[in-house]
Amino acid sequence: MPLVRFASDVPHTKTETFELREDQLTGNDVDERRRAARALSGNPAAAATLAARLECEPDPRVRDALFGSLADIGGALAAKLIASFIRSDDANLRGGAIESLKRLDNDAVTVLDALMNESDVDVRILAIEVTRAWPSEVANPRLLRVFEHEPHVNVCAAAVDVATEVGTKELLAALYGLRTRFAGEPFLVFAIDIACDRIRCNDPRGA
């Protein structure tokens, strides 16, 4: 007797699965939306769909899943899509973008460099925060450019704060130069002194 296969027993093709998950992303059930977002984490073709849903998703758990899946997909496109939310008026979207870009390090270098050259001071500060989670060899060249060329004291202060955690001796000369450049800003001079002391303690080569 031949085996009778019901429609529900037939495996979905990749296209059918993607379309199903895409439909579920816009459904009314929060848990279903979250599961759909996570299920798309291994599909690079879903990156634009996940980012588009982030623009209108109201539930924080689903947002976390959307950002997580974009970070799991990785690559330059995912980094670019994530980085666009750094400019959002929504603090939760900005925070999600920062945490996701922290996970991408080398994949996000190009978009982060662009953000660090934005005219908006707040965007530059948020971009610097991303480097806090990056390896020193990736973070330090970006911090160095800030110390040498950034005109805004608050952006420099944000970079000094990050350098306190991830900086190595290669930053010391630039930090001393920054100290001279902003000698009239006591809070920044104090922060630079702390950063230099911390770097020398953490990196014996800087002694």
Backbone hydrogen bonds in HBPLUS format (Angstrom, degrees):
<---DONOR---> <-ACCEPTOR-->    atom                        ^
c    i                          cat <-CA-CA->   ^        H-A-AA   ^      H-
h    n   atom  resd res      DA  || num        DHA   H-A  angle D-A-AA Bond
n    s   type  num  typ     dist DA aas  dist angle  dist       angle   num
A0009-ASP N   A0006-PHE O   2.89 MM   3  5.32 150.5  1.98 111.6 121.0     1
A0010-VAL N   A0007-ALA O   3.19 MM   3  5.47 157.8  2.24 107.6 114.2     2
A0017-THR N   A0013-THR O   2.87 MM   4  6.09 161.6  1.91 155.3 160.6     3
A0018-PHE N   A0014-LYS O   2.93 MM   4  6.09 161.1  1.96 147.9 152.9     4
A0019-GLU N   A0015-THR O   2.96 MM   4  6.18 164.6  1.99 151.0 155.0     5
A0020-LEU N   A0016-GLU O   2.88 MM   4  6.06 152.6  1.95 145.5 153.6     6
A0021-ARG N   A0017-THR O   2.91 MM   4  6.16 167.5  1.93 155.0 157.6     7
A0022-GLU N   A0018-PHE O   2.85 MM   4  6.02 156.3  1.90 149.4 156.9     8
A0023-ASP N   A0019-GLU O   2.97 MM   4  6.17 153.4  2.04 143.9 150.1     9
A0024-GLN N   A0020-LEU O   2.96 MM   4  6.27 154.2  2.02 148.0 155.7    10
A0025-LEU N   A0021-ARG O   2.95 MM   4  6.22 138.3  2.13 146.0 156.7    11
A0026-THR N   A0023-ASP O   3.18 MM   3  5.66 149.4  2.28 108.2 116.3    12
A0027-GLY N   A0024-GLN O   3.11 MM   3  5.01 166.7  2.13 105.2 108.9    13
A0033-ARG N   A0029-ASP O   2.98 MM   4  6.29 154.9  2.04 150.6 157.7    14
A0034-ARG N   A0030-VAL O   2.92 MM   4  6.23 158.2  1.97 151.8 158.0    15
A0035-ARG N   A0031-ASP O   2.92 MM   4  6.14 161.2  1.95 148.0 153.0    16
A0036-ALA N   A0032-GLU O   2.90 MM   4  6.04 157.0  1.95 146.9 153.7    17
A0037-ALA N   A0033-ARG O   2.92 MM   4  6.14 155.5  1.98 147.2 153.7    18
A0038-ARG N   A0034-ARG O   3.05 MM   4  6.33 160.6  2.09 150.3 154.7    19
A0039-ALA N   A0035-ARG O   2.86 MM   4  6.02 151.1  1.94 146.7 155.4    20
A0040-LEU N   A0036-ALA O   3.24 MM   4  6.44 130.6  2.50 140.5 150.8    21
A0040-LEU N   A0037-ALA O   3.31 MM   3  5.45 142.9  2.46  98.1 107.9    22
A0041-SER N   A0038-ARG O   3.11 MM   3  5.33 163.6  2.14 114.3 116.3    23
A0043-ASN N   A0040-LEU O   3.18 MM   3  5.41 165.6  2.20 117.2 117.7    24
A0046-ALA N   A0043-ASN O   2.86 MM   3  5.49 162.0  1.89 121.9 128.1    25
A0047-ALA N   A0044-PRO O   3.22 MM   3  5.60 171.4  2.23 115.0 117.3    26
A0050-LEU N   A0046-ALA O   2.91 MM   4  6.15 160.5  1.95 163.7 169.4    27
A0051-ALA N   A0047-ALA O   3.01 MM   4  6.26 162.2  2.04 152.4 157.2    28
A0052-ALA N   A0048-ALA O   2.92 MM   4  6.06 155.3  1.99 144.0 151.0    29
A0053-ARG N   A0049-THR O   3.05 MM   4  6.27 151.9  2.13 144.8 151.8    30
A0054-LEU N   A0050-LEU O   3.09 MM   4  6.39 143.8  2.23 141.8 151.6    31
A0055-GLU N   A0052-ALA O   3.26 MM   3  5.50 137.7  2.45 100.2 110.5    32
A0056-CYS N   A0053-ARG O   3.09 MM   3  5.66 155.0  2.15 114.1 120.9    33
A0057-GLU N   A0053-ARG O   2.91 MM   4  5.82 126.0  2.21 153.3 169.4    34
A0063-ARG N   A0059-ASP O   3.00 MM   4  6.29 158.2  2.05 152.1 159.1    35
A0064-ASP N   A0060-PRO O   2.93 MM   4  6.14 157.8  1.98 144.7 149.9    36
A0065-ALA N   A0061-ARG O   3.10 MM   4  6.35 153.6  2.17 139.6 146.5    37
A0066-LEU N   A0062-VAL O   2.83 MM   4  6.12 154.1  1.90 153.0 160.4    38
A0067-PHE N   A0063-ARG O   2.90 MM   4  6.17 169.7  1.91 160.9 162.3    39
A0068-GLY N   A0064-ASP O   2.83 MM   4  5.95 158.5  1.87 146.0 153.1    40
A0069-SER N   A0065-ALA O   2.91 MM   4  6.05 155.1  1.97 145.4 151.2    41
A0070-LEU N   A0066-LEU O   3.05 MM   4  6.30 157.4  2.10 147.9 154.1    42
A0071-ALA N   A0067-PHE O   2.94 MM   4  6.20 159.2  1.98 152.3 158.0    43
A0072-ASP N   A0068-GLY O   2.90 MM   4  6.12 148.4  2.00 142.4 151.8    44
A0073-ILE N   A0069-SER O   2.92 MM   4  6.16 152.9  2.00 147.3 153.9    45
A0074-GLY N   A0070-LEU O   3.02 MM   4  6.29 159.9  2.06 147.8 153.0    46
A0079-ALA N   A0075-GLY O   3.08 MM   4  6.29 159.6  2.12 149.8 156.1    47
A0080-LYS N   A0076-ALA O   2.93 MM   4  6.15 154.6  2.00 146.7 153.3    48
A0081-LEU N   A0077-LEU O   2.94 MM   4  6.22 160.8  1.98 155.5 160.5    49
A0082-ILE N   A0078-ALA O   2.89 MM   4  6.06 162.4  1.92 152.4 157.3    50
A0083-ALA N   A0079-ALA O   2.86 MM   4  5.95 161.5  1.89 148.5 154.1    51
A0084-SER N   A0080-LYS O   3.30 MM   4  6.46 137.6  2.49 140.0 148.5    52
A0085-PHE N   A0082-ILE O   3.04 MM   3  5.84 156.6  2.09 121.9 127.6    53
A0086-ILE N   A0083-ALA O   3.02 MM   3  5.47 162.2  2.05 115.0 120.7    54
A0088-SER N   A0085-PHE O   3.07 MM   3  4.96 163.2  2.10 103.3 108.1    55
A0094-ARG N   A0090-ASP O   3.04 MM   4  6.39 161.0  2.08 154.1 159.9    56
A0095-GLY N   A0091-ALA O   2.88 MM   4  6.08 160.5  1.92 147.7 153.1    57
A0096-GLY N   A0092-ASN O   2.92 MM   4  6.08 157.3  1.97 143.8 150.1    58
A0097-ALA N   A0093-LEU O   2.93 MM   4  6.09 155.4  1.99 148.2 154.6    59
A0098-ILE N   A0094-ARG O   3.00 MM   4  6.26 159.4  2.04 150.3 155.6    60
A0099-GLU N   A0095-GLY O   3.08 MM   4  6.31 170.8  2.09 153.9 155.5    61
A0100-SER N   A0096-GLY O   3.03 MM   4  6.13 153.2  2.10 143.4 151.0    62
A0101-LEU N   A0097-ALA O   2.92 MM   4  6.08 163.2  1.95 153.5 157.8    63
A0102-LYS N   A0098-ILE O   3.01 MM   4  6.22 146.2  2.12 147.2 156.7    64
A0103-ARG N   A0100-SER O   3.06 MM   3  5.33 132.5  2.29 101.4 113.4    65
A0104-LEU N   A0101-LEU O   3.07 MM   3  5.10 139.2  2.24  99.3 110.9    66
A0107-ASP N   A0104-LEU O   2.87 MM   3  5.31 144.8  2.00 155.9 144.4    67
A0108-ALA N   A0105-ASP O   2.77 MM   3  5.32 144.1  1.89 119.7 131.0    68
A0109-VAL N   A0106-ASN O   3.41 MM   3  5.24 167.0  2.43 101.2 104.9    69
A0112-LEU N   A0108-ALA O   2.88 MM   4  5.95 155.6  1.94 156.9 164.9    70
A0113-ASP N   A0109-VAL O   2.93 MM   4  6.11 159.1  1.97 152.5 157.5    71
A0114-ALA N   A0110-THR O   3.20 MM   4  6.48 151.3  2.28 142.0 149.5    72
A0115-LEU N   A0111-VAL O   2.97 MM   4  6.27 154.5  2.04 145.6 152.4    73
A0116-MET N   A0112-LEU O   2.89 MM   4  6.14 149.7  1.98 151.5 159.8    74
A0117-ASN N   A0114-ALA O   3.10 MM   3  5.25 153.9  2.17 102.8 110.9    75
A0118-GLU N   A0115-LEU O   3.13 MM   3  5.16 166.6  2.15 107.2 109.9    76
A0124-ARG N   A0120-ASP O   3.18 MM   4  6.56 157.6  2.23 151.3 157.4    77
A0125-ILE N   A0121-VAL O   2.97 MM   4  6.29 155.1  2.03 152.4 159.6    78
A0126-LEU N   A0122-ASP O   2.98 MM   4  6.22 161.1  2.02 149.3 154.0    79
A0127-ALA N   A0123-VAL O   2.90 MM   4  6.10 153.9  1.97 148.7 156.3    80
A0128-ILE N   A0124-ARG O   3.06 MM   4  6.30 154.3  2.12 145.6 151.6    81
A0129-GLU N   A0125-ILE O   3.19 MM   4  6.53 148.7  2.29 143.9 151.9    82
A0130-VAL N   A0127-ALA O   3.12 MM   3  5.41 133.3  2.34 102.8 114.4    83
A0131-THR N   A0128-ILE O   3.02 MM   3  5.54 131.6  2.26 110.8 122.0    84
A0132-ARG N   A0129-GLU O   3.09 MM   3  5.52 157.6  2.15 111.9 118.9    85
A0133-ALA N   A0130-VAL O   3.32 MM   3  6.31 162.3  2.35 126.9 128.2    86
A0134-TRP N   A0131-THR O   3.07 MM   3  4.98 157.4  2.12 102.7 109.9    87
A0138-VAL N   A0135-PRO O   2.92 MM   3  5.46 147.7  2.02 115.4 125.1    88
A0139-ALA N   A0135-PRO O   2.89 MM   4  6.10 165.6  1.91 158.5 163.5    89
A0140-ASN N   A0136-SER O   2.81 MM   4  5.42 165.5  1.83 144.0 149.1    90
A0142-ARG N   A0139-ALA O   3.06 MM   3  5.54 127.3  2.35 112.5 125.6    91
A0143-LEU N   A0139-ALA O   3.08 MM   4  6.36 157.4  2.13 154.1 161.2    92
A0144-LEU N   A0140-ASN O   2.81 MM   4  5.94 157.9  1.86 155.6 162.0    93
A0145-ARG N   A0141-PRO O   3.23 MM   4  6.41 151.7  2.31 135.8 141.4    94
A0146-VAL N   A0142-ARG O   3.25 MM   4  6.57 152.3  2.34 141.4 148.5    95
A0147-PHE N   A0143-LEU O   2.97 MM   4  6.31 165.7  1.99 157.4 160.2    96
A0148-GLU N   A0144-LEU O   3.02 MM   4  6.20 149.0  2.11 147.5 155.9    97
A0149-HIS N   A0145-ARG O   2.89 MM   4  5.81 146.7  2.00 146.4 154.0    98
A0150-GLU N   A0146-VAL O   2.91 MM   4  4.75 154.9  1.98 128.7 135.6    99
A0156-CYS N   A0152-HIS O   3.10 MM   4  6.42 162.6  2.14 154.8 160.1   100
A0157-ALA N   A0153-VAL O   2.87 MM   4  6.10 151.8  1.95 145.9 154.3   101
A0158-ALA N   A0154-ASN O   3.04 MM   4  6.25 150.6  2.13 139.5 146.4   102
A0159-ALA N   A0155-VAL O   3.09 MM   4  6.41 154.1  2.16 147.8 154.4   103
A0160-VAL N   A0156-CYS O   2.88 MM   4  6.18 153.4  1.95 151.0 158.7   104
A0161-ASP N   A0157-ALA O   3.01 MM   4  6.21 156.8  2.06 146.6 152.4   105
A0162-VAL N   A0158-ALA O   3.16 MM   4  6.47 153.3  2.24 142.9 149.3   106
A0163-ALA N   A0159-ALA O   2.88 MM   4  6.11 159.0  1.92 148.2 154.7   107
A0164-THR N   A0160-VAL O   3.00 MM   4  6.26 138.6  2.18 145.2 155.2   108
A0165-GLU N   A0162-VAL O   2.90 MM   3  5.46 144.5  2.03 112.6 122.4   109
A0166-VAL N   A0162-VAL O   3.00 MM   4  6.29 164.1  2.03 155.7 160.6   110
A0167-GLY N   A0163-ALA O   2.77 MM   4  4.19 146.0  1.88 119.1 124.8   111
A0171-LEU N   A0168-THR O   2.94 MM   3  5.98 173.1  1.95 135.3 137.6   112
A0172-LEU N   A0169-LYS O   3.05 MM   3  5.33 157.4  2.10 111.9 118.7   113
A0175-LEU N   A0171-LEU O   2.90 MM   4  6.10 151.3  1.98 155.5 164.9   114
A0176-TYR N   A0172-LEU O   2.90 MM   4  6.22 156.5  1.96 156.2 162.1   115
A0177-GLY N   A0173-ALA O   2.99 MM   4  6.28 154.1  2.06 144.0 151.5   116
A0178-LEU N   A0174-ALA O   2.85 MM   4  6.10 149.7  1.94 143.5 152.0   117
A0179-ARG N   A0175-LEU O   2.89 MM   4  6.13 149.9  1.98 145.6 153.8   118
A0180-THR N   A0176-TYR O   3.13 MM   4  6.46 149.7  2.22 144.7 151.6   119
A0181-ARG N   A0177-GLY O   2.93 MM   4  6.20 156.8  1.99 146.0 153.1   120
A0182-PHE N   A0178-LEU O   2.94 MM   4  6.11 150.6  2.02 151.0 157.1   121
A0183-ALA N   A0180-THR O   3.38 MM   3  5.01 150.5  2.48 110.1 104.3   122
A0185-GLU N   A0182-PHE O   2.94 MM   3  5.51 161.6  1.98 126.2 126.6   123
A0188-LEU N   A0185-GLU O   3.02 MM   3  5.53 124.9  2.34 113.7 127.0   124
A0189-VAL N   A0185-GLU O   3.03 MM   4  6.28 162.0  2.06 157.9 163.8   125
A0190-PHE N   A0186-PRO O   2.94 MM   4  6.09 160.9  1.98 151.0 155.7   126
A0191-ALA N   A0187-PHE O   3.08 MM   4  6.26 155.4  2.14 137.6 144.2   127
A0192-ILE N   A0188-LEU O   2.83 MM   4  6.07 155.8  1.89 152.3 158.8   128
A0193-ASP N   A0189-VAL O   3.02 MM   4  6.26 158.4  2.07 148.1 153.5   129
A0194-ILE N   A0190-PHE O   3.10 MM   4  6.41 155.8  2.16 147.5 153.7   130
A0195-ALA N   A0191-ALA O   2.93 MM   4  6.18 160.1  1.97 148.1 153.8   131
A0196-CYS N   A0192-ILE O   2.86 MM   4  6.09 164.1  1.88 156.7 160.3   132
A0197-ASP N   A0193-ASP O   3.02 MM   4  6.19 161.5  2.06 146.3 151.4   133
A0198-ARG N   A0194-ILE O   2.89 MM   4  6.09 160.0  1.93 151.8 157.7   134
A0199-ILE N   A0195-ALA O   2.86 MM   4  6.07 161.4  1.90 152.7 157.8   135
A0200-ARG N   A0196-CYS O   2.98 MM   4  6.17 163.9  2.00 149.4 153.7   136
A0201-CYS N   A0197-ASP O   3.03 MM   4  6.24 146.2  2.14 142.5 151.7   137
A0202-ASN N   A0198-ARG O   2.82 MM   4  6.00 159.3  1.86 153.2 159.3   138
A0203-ASP N   A0199-ILE O   2.72 MM   4  5.60 147.9  1.82 151.3 158.6   139
A0206-GLY N   A0203-ASP O   2.71 MM   3  5.63 167.2  1.73 134.5 138.8   140
A0207-ALA N   A0204-PRO O   3.07 MM   3  5.37 168.0  2.09 113.0 116.2   141
